[in-house]
Amino acid sequence: MLQTKDIAVVILNWNGKALLEQFLPSVIQYSKEAQIYVADNASTDDSVAFVRSNFPTVQLIQNRENAGFAKGYNEALKAIDAPLLCLLNSDIEVTENWLDPIVTEFNSHEATAIIQPKILDYKNPSAFEYAGAAGGFIDAYGYPYCRGRIFDTLEEDQGQYNDEASIFWASGACMFIRNAVFKTLNGFDASFFAHMEEIDLCWRAYNKHYQIRYIGHSTVYHVGGATLKTDNPKKIFLNFRNSLFTLVKNASSQVWLKVFIRMVLDGVAALRFLVQLKPLFFLAILRAHFAFYLQLPRLIKFRKSVPKRDGYYHSKSIVWSYFIKKKRTFDCL
């Protein structure tokens, strides 16, 4: 039987001393039996010295470069042999007994490979947080959304997701995964750098028939955008590029039709940014598409090497449902 001591909580850090100072104490306080690591992505501030001096029970892993979220975790997790991994953002406050329901789920269902807790907004604790909310889904064209969050509409937490449910993807802000599964999947795709890599990982897990679950009896609070602001063109670039990566790699049937439709919808989004006088966002989407074309041979090669599963999407088009049919909450889909 798995226990709390079998969990390695791994926090990836890059120049995040202030976040570690604010949020690491709650992780230590409420994860007493778990193994806690800070994996540092070659920070240029004094994060490492700060952790070493102030949190002697926390184990440090020092990566040689800032290779982003994906490769940073891939490198750091090579050194960890705990049966369960918790990938935790540095801007998350955890709560008392947050690990207990997670261990119970892993023990109760051997097929469960990945778990996400309830993620609420640290700045507005009564609302769900953008990056994960109450568990993720995608539509046929690879657009992600969550129970509790569709595009920029965030639901209030009224206990509607105090449940346990099968989901399609778990947020990288707080993701639990069996170590053996992470290694079987060869970890994250390092080419993503950051953003959408957890959706790609979960999609690959889905294609291999692993189960992904949401456990609403475990709660964390996420600041969101603490390391890369939501209004940063780099974030737009990574999200649009990586979403196309994910679609080509993992979608089952009619993938090229789906990619074409997705790119048309991306074009509409780019024009919308232009009308809103956000030229840098417009250019970020153009750059994302060019970067996608450059990577297409590699993506096709991967696509041919792995099996696919139908039934991956929950809604055919979340764009149509949200913007045309005005369905703004998950229960309306």
C-alpha positions in Angstrom: 0.0 0.0 0.0 1.3 3.4 -1.0 1.7 6.0 1.8 2.3 9.7 2.0 6.0 9.0 2.5 6.0 7.5 -1.0 5.4 10.9 -2.6 8.1 13.2 -3.9 6.9 16.8 -4.1 9.0 18.4 -6.7 8.9 22.2 -7.1 10.6 23.6 -10.3 12.2 26.9 -9.6 13.8 29.6 -11.8 14.7 32.9 -10.1 11.8 32.4 -7.7 13.2 33.2 -4.3 10.3 35.4 -3.4 7.8 32.6 -4.3 9.7 30.0 -2.4 9.8 32.3 0.6 6.1 32.7 0.5 4.8 29.3 -0.5 7.3 26.7 0.4 6.5 26.9 4.2 2.9 25.6 3.5 4.3 22.7 1.5 6.6 21.8 4.3 3.9 22.2 7.0 1.3 20.1 5.3 3.5 17.5 3.7 5.4 16.2 6.7 6.0 12.6 5.6 6.5 13.4 1.9 9.9 13.9 0.3 10.2 17.6 -0.8 12.6 18.7 -3.5 13.3 22.1 -5.2 14.6 21.5 -8.7 16.4 24.7 -9.7 16.7 25.6 -13.4 20.0 27.4 -13.2 18.7 30.5 -11.3 20.7 33.6 -11.3 19.2 34.9 -8.1 20.1 33.4 -4.7 17.2 30.9 -4.7 19.5 27.9 -4.1 21.4 29.5 -1.2 18.1 30.7 0.3 16.6 27.2 0.3 19.8 25.6 1.6 20.0 28.1 4.5 16.3 28.3 5.5 14.8 24.9 4.6 17.4 22.3 5.4 14.9 19.4 5.1 14.2 20.3 1.5 16.4 18.4 -1.0 18.0 20.5 -3.8 18.4 19.4 -7.4 20.4 21.8 -9.6 19.9 21.6 -13.3 22.7 22.9 -15.5 20.5 25.3 -17.6 17.1 26.9 -17.7 15.6 24.5 -20.2 12.0 25.4 -19.3 9.3 23.5 -17.5 9.3 20.4 -19.7 13.1 19.6 -19.9 13.6 21.0 -16.5 11.4 18.4 -14.9 12.7 15.7 -17.2 16.2 16.3 -15.9 15.3 16.7 -12.3 13.1 13.6 -12.0 15.8 11.3 -13.3 17.3 11.5 -9.8 14.1 10.6 -8.0 12.9 7.0 -7.4 9.8 7.7 -5.2 6.8 5.7 -6.5 4.6 8.8 -6.7 5.6 12.2 -8.1 3.9 15.5 -7.4 4.9 18.3 -9.8 4.0 21.5 -8.0 4.4 25.1 -9.2 6.3 27.4 -6.9 3.3 29.8 -6.6 0.9 27.3 -5.0 -0.3 27.2 -1.4 -1.3 23.7 -0.3 -3.8 22.9 2.5 -4.0 20.5 5.4 -4.3 16.9 4.5 -4.0 17.7 0.8 -2.1 14.5 0.1 -4.3 12.0 1.9 -7.1 11.8 -0.8 -4.5 11.5 -3.5 -2.9 8.4 -1.9 -6.3 6.9 -1.3 -7.2 7.2 -5.0 -3.9 5.6 -6.1 -4.3 2.7 -3.7 -8.0 2.2 -4.6 -7.5 2.1 -8.4 -4.4 0.6 -9.9 -5.4 2.0 -13.4 -5.2 5.6 -12.1 -1.9 7.0 -13.4 -2.4 10.8 -13.1 -4.3 12.9 -10.6 -5.2 16.6 -10.2 -6.6 18.2 -7.1 -9.1 21.1 -7.0 -7.2 24.3 -8.0 -8.6 27.6 -6.6 -7.4 31.1 -7.2 -5.0 32.3 -4.5 -6.0 35.9 -5.1 -9.7 35.1 -5.2 -10.2 32.0 -3.1 -13.9 31.6 -3.9 -13.2 31.1 -7.6 -11.5 28.4 -9.6 -8.0 29.1 -11.1 -7.4 29.3 -14.8 -4.7 26.6 -15.0 -6.6 23.5 -14.2 -9.6 24.4 -12.1 -11.5 21.2 -11.5 -9.8 19.1 -14.3 -9.1 19.5 -17.9 -10.7 18.5 -21.2 -10.2 19.3 -24.9 -12.4 19.7 -28.0 -11.8 18.0 -31.3 -9.5 20.7 -32.4 -7.2 20.6 -29.4 -8.6 23.7 -27.5 -8.3 23.0 -23.8 -10.8 24.0 -21.2 -11.8 22.8 -17.6 -14.6 22.1 -15.3 -14.8 25.5 -13.7 -13.0 27.4 -16.5 -13.8 27.9 -20.2 -11.6 30.4 -22.0 -11.5 33.4 -19.6 -14.8 32.6 -17.8 -14.0 31.3 -14.3 -16.7 29.7 -12.1 -17.2 30.4 -8.4 -16.5 27.4 -6.2 -19.9 26.5 -4.8 -19.1 22.9 -4.1 -20.2 21.8 -7.6 -16.9 20.0 -8.2 -16.4 18.5 -4.7 -16.3 15.1 -6.4 -14.1 12.6 -8.0 -14.2 12.3 -11.8 -12.3 11.0 -14.8 -10.8 13.9 -16.8 -8.7 14.2 -19.9 -5.8 16.2 -18.7 -4.4 17.3 -15.3 -2.8 20.7 -14.8 1.0 20.9 -14.6 0.5 23.4 -11.8 -0.2 20.5 -9.5 0.0 17.1 -11.1 0.4 13.7 -9.3 1.8 10.9 -11.5 3.1 7.4 -10.9 6.9 7.6 -11.4 6.8 4.4 -13.5 4.2 5.9 -15.8 6.2 9.2 -16.2 9.2 7.2 -17.3 7.2 4.8 -19.5 5.9 7.9 -21.4 9.5 9.3 -21.6 8.4 12.3 -19.6 7.5 15.6 -21.1 8.2 16.6 -24.7 11.2 18.9 -24.2 10.5 20.8 -27.4 7.5 22.4 -25.8 9.7 24.3 -23.4 6.7 25.4 -21.4 2.8 25.4 -21.7 0.6 22.6 -23.0 3.3 20.0 -22.2 1.0 18.4 -19.5 -1.8 18.1 -22.0 0.5 16.4 -24.4 1.7 14.0 -21.6 -1.9 13.2 -20.6 -3.0 12.7 -24.2 -0.1 10.2 -24.7 -1.2 8.6 -21.4 -4.8 8.4 -22.7 -3.6 6.8 -25.9 -1.9 4.1 -23.8 -5.2 3.5 -21.8 -4.0 5.1 -18.5 -6.6 6.7 -16.3 -6.5 10.4 -15.3 -8.6 11.5 -12.4 -9.7 14.6 -10.6 -10.0 14.4 -6.8 -12.0 17.4 -5.4 -11.4 16.5 -1.8 -7.8 17.8 -2.1 -7.4 21.6 -2.6 -4.6 23.9 -3.5 -4.5 27.6 -4.2 -2.6 28.9 -7.3 -1.4 32.4 -8.0 -1.0 31.7 -11.8 1.2 33.7 -14.2 3.8 34.3 -11.5 6.7 33.2 -13.7 5.3 34.3 -17.1 2.4 36.8 -17.2 -0.7 36.1 -19.1 -0.3 39.2 -21.2 3.2 38.2 -22.4 3.5 37.5 -26.2 5.9 34.6 -25.4 3.0 32.9 -23.6 0.7 33.4 -26.6 3.4 32.0 -28.9 4.0 28.9 -26.7 0.3 28.1 -26.2 -0.6 28.4 -29.9 2.5 26.5 -31.2 2.3 23.8 -28.6 -1.4 23.2 -29.1 -0.7 22.4 -32.7 2.2 20.2 -31.7 -0.1 18.3 -29.4 -2.9 17.9 -32.0 -0.6 16.5 -34.7 1.2 14.1 -32.3 -1.9 12.6 -30.6 -5.2 13.1 -32.4 -6.8 10.0 -33.9 -8.8 10.4 -37.2 -9.0 13.2 -39.7 -6.0 15.0 -38.1 -5.1 17.2 -41.1 -8.7 18.5 -41.4 -8.6 19.3 -37.7 -5.3 21.0 -38.0 -6.6 23.1 -40.9 -9.7 24.1 -39.0 -7.6 24.9 -35.9 -5.2 27.1 -37.9 -8.1 29.0 -39.5 -9.5 29.6 -35.9 -6.0 30.7 -34.9 -6.1 33.2 -37.7 -9.4 34.6 -36.5 -7.8 35.0 -33.0 -4.8 36.8 -34.6 -7.1 39.2 -36.4 -9.0 39.8 -33.2 -5.8 40.8 -31.5 -5.0 43.1 -34.4 -8.4 44.8 -34.0 -7.7 45.1 -30.3 -4.5 47.0 -31.1 -2.3 44.1 -29.8 0.1 43.7 -32.6 2.7 41.7 -30.6 0.0 39.1 -29.9 -0.9 39.0 -33.6 2.8 38.5 -34.4 3.1 35.8 -31.7 0.5 33.7 -33.4 2.2 34.1 -36.8 5.5 33.1 -35.3 3.8 30.1 -33.6 2.5 28.8 -37.0 5.9 29.2 -38.7 7.6 27.4 -35.8 5.0 24.6 -36.2 5.8 24.2 -39.8 9.5 23.8 -39.0 8.7 21.1 -36.5 6.2 19.2 -38.7 8.5 16.4 -39.9 9.4 15.5 -36.4 5.8 15.6 -35.3 4.7 13.4 -38.2 7.5 10.9 -37.3 6.3 10.7 -33.8 2.7 10.4 -34.9 3.5 7.3 -37.0 5.3 5.6 -34.1 2.4 5.4 -31.5 -1.2 4.1 -31.5 -4.1 6.5 -31.2 -7.5 6.3 -29.5 -10.8 7.9 -30.6 -13.1 9.6 -28.1 -10.6 12.0 -26.8 -12.8 15.1 -26.9 -15.6 16.0 -24.6 -17.0 18.8 -26.8 -16.8 18.9 -30.6 -16.0 22.6 -30.7 -15.6 24.6 -27.5 -15.2 27.8 -29.6 -18.6 27.3 -31.2 -20.2 26.4 -27.8 -18.7 29.4 -26.0 -18.7 32.2 -28.5 -21.7 31.3 -30.7 -24.0 29.3 -28.4 -22.9 31.4 -25.3 -22.4 28.3 -23.1 -20.0 29.7 -20.5 -19.9 27.0 -17.9 -19.0 23.3 -18.0 -22.4 22.1 -17.0 -24.0 23.8 -20.0 -21.9 21.8 -22.5 
